[in-house]
Structure formats: C-alpha cells, structure tokens
C-alpha cells in the first residue's frame, strides 16, 4: 500500500523482475498492491460508532448490517479465487483484471459500502 500510484506500479514491476519470469505476463497483483493510505481505514464494525462516542450506534448502518453480511458472503469467495487462480498466460491475467474491475466498479453493490466507510473515515479528519 502506498499513497503514490507510481510507487505501486514500480513495486509491481520490481516484483516481476525479481521473480525472473520474463517469459510470462506481469502477474495480476491489483488485489495485493494498492494505492491508498494503509494508516487510515475502517471496518464494517466501525460504522456502528460515531467519532467521539465509542458506544453510540448509528441506526442507518445498523439496519444495513445484514445486507452487508450477505454482500460480503458473495464477494469474499471471488476475492479468494483471485489469489488462487493461475496467471500463467495473458488471458489469465486479463480474466483476473476483468473480475477485479467488476468488483471495483461504481455500479457494483459493494461500492455503496465503500462509500459509507470512506465517509465515516472522513469524519475523523
């Protein structure tokens, strides 16, 4: 994780070069190497409390927690598959990229929860 996207790209290239797999495609690492801030974040459980009040529950997020759980049960196997699927060919890498792009798309139901977590984190700044 790095805030600088160029650093993330260089890390991908460095890993590829270090593994000496020049004849193979650059492995799909988007789900492992990310642009962002590793020191800032929230878990779904964090959404139940308000900044400055450790026990105050926010009913909007509490009511949606079962929907979040259903969503995560659908998404987690897909994420696990990304880590276990082969990436020996360009087609393998493209398939993984397409799966990752679908998960990251703004129209994916998980995007609402990403936005909620981002808004929750913004309150602390």
N, C-alpha and C positions, 0 to 999 in steps of 0.2 A: 504494500500500500504506500503510495506516495502522492502528494498533492500536485506534483509536476507530471503531466501526461508524457512529456518527453522522457523523463526518468523511467516511467513504466515501460515505454517502448524499448528503451535501451536495456532494461532488465530482461525483457523477452528475448531480444537479440543476443544478449550475453549468455543467457541460459542455453539457447540454441547452439551457439558457437562452442560453449563449454562441453556440451554433450557429444560433440563431434559427429553429428548426424547430418552432414551437409547434403547427402543424397535424399533426405526425407524432408517433407514440408515443415515449416515452422509450426511446432505443435500449438494446439489451441490452449492458451493459458489465460484467456479473458476472465474466467471464473476464479482464477487463483491470484493473478496480478491485477490490481485495480487502482484506478486513480481516485483519490479521496483522502480523507483525514482519518487515520487509524486511532486518533485520540478522542474523536468525537463520534458519538453514535448512541443509539437507543435500541432496546429490545422491546418486543411487544408488551412485556410485563411493565416496562417503564411508562407506557402510555396510560396506565391506570393511576398514575400520580401526577400531581401538578408541581411545577417548580416552586420551591419554597415551602411545600407542605408534603411531608413524607407519607401521610396516610389518606389524604383527600382523594376520593375516587372521581374520575370524570365519566359520567354516565354514557356519553356518546361512544367512548371506546369500550366500556364495559359491555354494552349491548351488542357490540360487534365482535366481541372476542370469540364467540363460537364460529362466526363466519371466517374469522382469521384462521382459526384452527383447521377448518375444512380446506381453506385455500392452501395452507402450509402442507397439509397432507397430500395435496395434489402436486405441489411444486417440489417438495423435498426429494421424491424419487427421481424426478427429472434432473435435479442438480447432482444427485449421486451418480446417475448414469453418465453425466458429462465427465466425471472424474475417472470412470472405469472403461468407457468406450475407447476403442483403438483410434489412433490418429496417425496411421502409417501412410495414408495417401492424402492427396489434396481434397478428394471427395469427402473423406472422413472429417477433415478439418472444416470444410465448408458446411457439412451437416451439423457439426457442433456449433459453428458460428450462427447458423440459422436458428437452432434451438435457443441459444443464448439471446439472440436478438429478439425472439418472440417473448422470452421471459422479461426482458428489459423494456419492451415496447410500452408506450404510454396507454395503449388500449388494453393491455393485459390487466385482469382484475387485481393482480398484486400491486400494480402501480399506485392504487389508492392508498394502500398501506404504507408504501414507501414515502408517499407524500405526507401522510399523517405523522410518521416517525420524523421526517425532516422538519415539519412544522413544530413538533414537540421539542426537538433539539434547538430550534431557533429561539424558543422562549428563554433558554438559558443564556443567550448571548445578548 
